[in-house]
Amino acid sequence: MNRKQHSSRSTSIVSTLKERIIRWEYPPEYWLTEETLCEEFGVSRSPVREALRALATNGFLVKKPNRGYVVKQLNLHEILEVYDLRLALELFVVEQLAERDEPIKEVKSLRQTWTVLLNGHPRKGEELAELDTKFHETLAQAVGNRMLLNELRVINERLLVFRMIDFARPERTEDTCHQHLEILARIKAKDILGARKAMQKNIENGRNVVSSAIKEALAKAYSLKHS
């Protein structure tokens, strides 16, 4: 296998394992062995080791002396800290957008999307979670700060499963549509304080279900492990 093929296989393994961890398909402290992964992915130890090292570097795994790697899942305190960081970033985003004199084209397209969702057919929780993520990242992208957008994307990766659980609640879709449309309306009206309040309400609604969402995610992870 040449270096390019080796790197490609390692990248593919990283992507697959990262998605499983983000979706809580592994319980905390789940042990990942080189032997099992080599067999699953049909590769040698080299790309597997590279993938495990990369995931540990990025905080998804923890290396245990003489044991290999185990899954690191965020606890309640850490997740709430992630929400605090997300709130700080997104309040900055709406402030920046509401201060602009020129029209923001992203606001119009997002308003169309969420108006259709409000009046359209019900969507699955996973699809809505992805649309919600896209809403917030589109606003961040409109600010034009690439580092801010990258940080928000990292945060959203870790919060995806909680968004999915949150959007499984029937009332959450309609509430979110109204909240998103209010955020967009406040930005268009150049109402900085109103935009901040609308964004804070939207994010805190998701933050408030974290404790129950963790319990549900853990139950799912242990269920998959023993199935």
C-alpha positions as CSV (number, residue, x, y, z in Angstrom):
1,M,0.0,0.0,0.0
2,N,1.4,3.4,-0.9
3,R,1.4,6.4,1.3
4,K,-1.7,8.0,-0.4
5,Q,-3.8,4.8,0.0
6,H,-2.6,4.5,3.7
7,S,-3.6,8.1,4.4
8,S,-7.0,7.6,2.7
9,R,-7.8,4.5,4.7
10,S,-6.8,6.2,8.0
11,T,-9.0,9.2,7.2
12,S,-11.9,7.0,6.4
13,I,-11.5,5.1,9.7
14,V,-11.3,8.4,11.6
15,S,-14.5,9.7,9.9
16,T,-16.4,6.5,10.8
17,L,-15.3,6.2,14.4
18,K,-15.8,10.0,15.0
19,E,-19.4,9.8,13.7
20,R,-20.1,6.8,16.0
21,I,-18.7,8.7,19.0
22,I,-20.6,11.9,18.2
23,R,-23.8,9.9,17.9
24,W,-23.1,8.2,21.2
25,E,-23.1,4.7,19.6
26,Y,-20.3,3.9,22.0
27,P,-20.7,4.3,25.8
28,P,-18.1,6.2,27.8
29,E,-14.9,4.2,28.4
30,Y,-15.7,1.8,25.5
31,W,-12.5,0.1,24.6
32,L,-11.4,0.2,21.0
33,T,-8.8,-2.5,20.1
34,E,-6.5,-2.5,17.1
35,E,-7.3,-6.2,16.4
36,T,-11.1,-5.6,16.2
37,L,-10.8,-2.5,14.1
38,C,-8.3,-4.1,11.7
39,E,-10.8,-7.0,11.2
40,E,-13.8,-4.6,10.8
41,F,-12.1,-2.3,8.3
42,G,-10.0,-5.0,6.6
43,V,-6.8,-3.1,7.0
44,S,-3.4,-3.5,8.6
45,R,-2.5,-2.1,12.0
46,S,-0.7,1.0,10.6
47,P,-3.8,3.0,9.4
48,V,-5.7,1.9,12.5
49,R,-3.0,3.2,14.8
50,E,-2.8,6.5,12.9
51,A,-6.6,6.9,13.1
52,L,-6.6,6.2,16.9
53,R,-3.8,8.7,17.5
54,A,-5.7,11.3,15.5
55,L,-8.9,10.8,17.4
56,A,-7.0,10.9,20.8
57,T,-5.3,14.2,19.7
58,N,-8.7,15.7,18.9
59,G,-10.2,14.7,22.3
60,F,-12.5,11.9,21.1
61,L,-10.4,9.1,22.7
62,V,-8.1,8.7,25.7
63,K,-5.0,6.5,25.6
64,K,-4.7,4.2,28.5
65,P,-1.3,2.7,29.5
66,N,-1.0,-0.8,28.2
67,R,-4.7,-0.9,27.3
68,G,-5.0,1.0,24.1
69,Y,-7.7,3.6,23.6
70,V,-11.1,4.2,25.2
71,V,-14.0,6.5,24.2
72,K,-14.1,9.9,25.9
73,Q,-17.7,11.1,26.2
74,L,-18.4,14.6,27.6
75,N,-20.1,14.7,31.0
76,L,-23.0,17.0,31.9
77,H,-20.7,19.8,33.2
78,E,-18.6,19.7,30.1
79,I,-21.6,19.8,27.8
80,L,-23.1,22.8,29.6
81,E,-19.7,24.5,29.2
82,V,-19.9,23.8,25.4
83,Y,-23.3,25.4,25.4
84,D,-21.9,28.4,27.2
85,L,-19.2,28.8,24.6
86,R,-21.7,28.3,21.8
87,L,-23.9,31.0,23.3
88,A,-21.0,33.5,23.5
89,L,-20.1,32.9,19.9
90,E,-23.6,33.2,18.5
91,L,-24.5,36.3,20.4
92,F,-21.4,37.9,18.8
93,V,-22.7,36.6,15.4
94,V,-26.1,38.3,15.7
95,E,-24.6,41.5,17.0
96,Q,-22.3,41.7,14.0
97,L,-25.1,41.0,11.6
98,A,-27.6,43.4,13.2
99,E,-25.0,46.2,13.1
100,R,-24.6,46.0,9.3
101,D,-26.1,48.6,7.1
102,E,-26.4,46.5,3.9
103,P,-29.0,43.8,3.5
104,I,-27.8,40.3,4.3
105,K,-28.7,37.8,1.6
106,E,-28.5,34.8,3.9
107,V,-31.3,36.2,6.1
108,K,-33.8,36.1,3.2
109,S,-32.9,32.5,2.2
110,L,-33.0,31.3,5.7
111,R,-36.4,33.0,6.3
112,Q,-37.8,31.2,3.3
113,T,-36.5,27.8,4.5
114,W,-37.9,28.1,8.0
115,T,-41.2,29.5,6.8
116,V,-41.6,26.4,4.6
117,L,-40.7,24.2,7.5
118,L,-43.2,25.9,9.8
119,N,-46.1,25.4,7.3
120,G,-44.9,22.1,5.7
121,H,-44.9,18.4,6.4
122,P,-43.3,17.0,9.6
123,R,-39.6,16.1,9.3
124,K,-37.6,13.5,11.2
125,G,-35.5,14.6,14.2
126,E,-32.2,13.9,12.5
127,E,-33.1,16.0,9.4
128,L,-34.3,18.9,11.6
129,A,-31.2,18.7,13.7
130,E,-29.0,19.1,10.6
131,L,-31.2,22.0,9.3
132,D,-30.9,23.7,12.7
133,T,-27.1,23.3,12.6
134,K,-27.1,24.7,9.1
135,F,-29.1,27.7,10.2
136,H,-26.6,28.7,12.9
137,E,-23.6,28.0,10.8
138,T,-25.0,30.0,7.9
139,L,-25.4,33.1,10.1
140,A,-21.8,32.6,11.4
141,Q,-20.5,32.3,7.8
142,A,-22.2,35.5,6.9
143,V,-20.1,37.3,9.5
144,G,-17.0,36.4,7.4
145,N,-14.8,35.3,10.4
146,R,-13.4,31.9,9.3
147,M,-12.0,31.0,12.7
148,L,-15.3,31.7,14.4
149,L,-17.1,29.5,11.9
150,N,-14.6,26.7,12.4
151,E,-15.0,26.8,16.2
152,L,-18.8,26.7,15.9
153,R,-18.6,23.7,13.6
154,V,-16.5,21.8,16.2
155,I,-19.0,22.7,18.9
156,N,-22.0,21.6,16.7
157,E,-20.3,18.3,16.0
158,R,-20.3,17.5,19.7
159,L,-23.9,18.7,20.2
160,L,-25.5,17.0,17.2
161,V,-26.9,14.0,19.1
162,F,-28.5,16.4,21.6
163,R,-30.1,18.3,18.8
164,M,-31.5,15.0,17.4
165,I,-33.0,14.0,20.7
166,D,-34.3,17.5,21.2
167,F,-36.1,17.6,17.9
168,A,-37.7,14.2,18.6
169,R,-40.1,16.3,20.8
170,P,-43.2,17.2,18.7
171,E,-43.5,20.8,20.0
172,R,-39.8,21.5,19.4
173,T,-40.1,22.0,15.6
174,E,-42.7,24.7,15.7
175,D,-41.0,26.5,18.6
176,T,-37.7,26.5,16.7
177,C,-39.3,27.7,13.5
178,H,-40.8,30.7,15.4
179,Q,-37.5,31.3,17.2
180,H,-35.4,31.3,14.1
181,L,-37.8,33.6,12.2
182,E,-37.7,36.0,15.2
183,I,-33.9,36.0,15.1
184,L,-33.9,36.8,11.4
185,A,-36.6,39.5,11.9
186,R,-34.5,41.2,14.7
187,I,-31.4,41.1,12.5
188,K,-33.3,42.6,9.5
189,A,-34.7,45.3,11.8
190,K,-31.1,46.1,13.0
191,D,-32.3,45.4,16.6
192,I,-29.2,44.3,18.3
193,L,-30.7,43.8,21.7
194,G,-33.7,42.0,20.3
195,A,-31.5,39.7,18.1
196,R,-29.4,38.8,21.2
197,K,-32.5,38.0,23.3
198,A,-34.0,35.9,20.4
199,M,-30.7,33.9,20.0
200,Q,-30.3,33.4,23.7
201,K,-33.8,32.0,24.0
202,N,-33.3,29.6,21.1
203,I,-30.0,28.2,22.4
204,E,-31.2,28.0,26.0
205,N,-34.2,25.9,25.0
206,G,-31.8,23.3,23.7
207,R,-29.5,23.6,26.7
208,N,-32.4,23.0,29.1
209,V,-33.0,19.4,27.8
210,V,-29.3,18.4,28.0
211,S,-29.6,16.4,31.2
212,S,-32.5,14.2,30.0
213,A,-30.8,14.0,26.5
214,I,-27.6,12.6,28.1
215,K,-29.6,9.9,29.9
216,E,-31.3,8.9,26.6
217,A,-28.0,8.9,24.7
218,L,-26.3,6.8,27.4
219,A,-29.3,4.3,27.4
220,K,-29.0,4.0,23.6
221,A,-25.2,3.6,23.7
222,Y,-25.4,0.8,26.3
223,S,-28.3,-0.8,24.5
224,L,-26.3,-1.0,21.2
225,K,-23.3,-2.4,23.1
226,H,-25.3,-5.3,24.5
227,S,-27.5,-5.9,21.5
